[in-house]
Amino acid sequence: MTLLDRLAPATATTWVPVCAVGDLEPLWGEAALVGGVQLALFLLPDGRVRAVSNLDPATGAAVLSRGIVGSRLVDGVQRPTIASPLHKDVFDLETGACFTRAELHLATWQVRESDGTIEVAQRTALVAASHGTSDDDGRRAVAALVEAVRRANPALDVLDSFVDVQQPDVPATLGSLEPGRPAVVVPLLLSAGYHVHVDLAEAAAEAERPVRVSGALGPDPRLARVLARRLHEAGLDDGDRVVLAAAGSSDAGAVADCWTTGRLLAAELGREVSTSFISAAEPRIAEAVAAERAAHPGARVVVATYLLAPGYFAGLAASAGADLASAPLLTAVDPPARELVDIVSELFGRNA
């Protein structure tokens, strides 16, 4: 086994040469040290090269280059695999998924050949940054979204983080990555307010690695579609008056985003929608509900809950005096809407 040392740290845009193609033997691993990170490189029988972390995910031992290369049939396709020489856990060489223990994941690297030289680059990690909540249903709902993003992007490392209430916080999650590994922080927030412009921006600036922060989830017409579905699930009728209930913010841009969402929902429903806020901005939800009742006597008033997940604010929206209130965009019992998974994935892709 040859240990190759390349000191330049790899980033999303930096390809680091590690060896000549001729240095690799089919099905035998080679260890390489790139920017202080140990890799294991494998030349497959079809000529493709794959690179993964040399560290066994279960133990941290630098042994994967001595693992056994094989394959496994998945959905009718043969997937190249590596079996750890320690506990025989089997990993997909392309995605890092573990076939024997789902909780384990092997970090994979990008590989390319340039004039007979194998070059590698670290894959950018997706750090999903949610607000955090003490509500159990809210925690389950957000965790399900992150897991759905993970399943939709099997080649990505998708990590949980929180800006408040829960742990790990964003700096801790960024600090857990391999040295120099780039990351994109995707805020699981509906509007870009203080947390995006200050908390996450500071975490990115202070990280000892390249970090970008994407925009918030909204406004987006796909969120309006999810809101409309939630309203119909709650029992929306043709004659009902609709009040959008957003969390609210002291950030003028975040408030403007909520008004945009109200207009998007109105277009989706083909009816008027009043926009209101639970805190920090005007009009408040109770005032908006009362105004709709006064302007349209006899009509039901239905709240469109423009919140990501169950929690304290969702309770306030439900108790604001309306006849009905829809569930938040995420619930603890329903699978995450595909629209949300797509938005998170696209925000990452635009910033990776």
C-alpha positions, 0 to 999 in steps of 0.5 A: 500500500502506497501512502501518497501525500498531497498537502493542498486542501481540496475545496468544491472548486479545487482538484488535487492530483493524487496519483497516476492511473497506472499506480492503481491496481484493479480491486486493490486499495491505495491510501492517499493523504490529501490536506491532512485527510486520509482517503482510500482509492479503488480502481474498479474492473470497468476502469472507473476510480472511486475515492472514499474516506479511509476511516472506518465509520464505526471505529475511526481506524484508517483501514478502508484501503485494505477492504474488500471490493465487491458489488451488490444488486440494488434496484436491478443495478450492480453497485460497487461496494467496499467491505470494512476489514474490521466489522465487515460493514459494506458500503456503497462506493459511490454514495457512501450508504451502508448496506449492513448498518443504516446509521453508518455513512462513508464520506465519498470524494469526487474523482476525475482523470486528467492526462493520466492523473487521478485528481480528487475533490471533497464533496460539499456537505449540506448543512440543514439549519432549522430554527429548533423547537421544544415541541416533540411533533415539531422535532419529528416533522423537521427531522423527517424533512432532513431525512427525506432530503438525505434519501433524495440525495444519496451521494450527499452528506446531509447534516442536521443543525439548529440556530436555537433551542436544539443541538448541535448548533451550526458552528458545531456541525460545521466543525465536525466536518473533515478539515477544509471540507466545504459546506452549504448551509441551507436554512430550513426557514420560510423567510430570510430574517435575522437568523439568515442575515446574522446568525448563519452569516456569522457562523459561515464567516467564522468557520475554518472552511469554505461555507456558503449560506443559501437563501430561505425556503420562501417565497416560492410558488411550490410552498403556496401549493403545499399551503393550498393542500393543507387548507383543503385537507382542513376543509376549505369551502368555496365561500370561506375567507382565508387569512395567511398566518406567518410567524413575523419578523423585525426584518423588513425583507422577511416581512415582504417575503410573507406578503409575497407568499400571501399573493402566491397563495391567492393565485394558487387558490383563485381567491383573496388572501389576507396576510397576517403575522403571529408576532413582530409585524402587523397586522396581527393574526387576531386582528386580521381574522376579526377584520374578515368577520366584520367585512364578510358576515356569515362567512367562515374564516380559515387560517392558512398556517404558514409555519414549517412545523408544529410548535408554539406558534402553530398553537397560536395560529390555531387559537386566533379565533378562526373557524378552521386552521390548516396544519403547518407545512410539515406534520409529525405524521405525514411524509414531507411534501416533495415540494419542500424536499425539492426546494432544499435540494435546489438551494444546495445545488445553486450554492455548491 
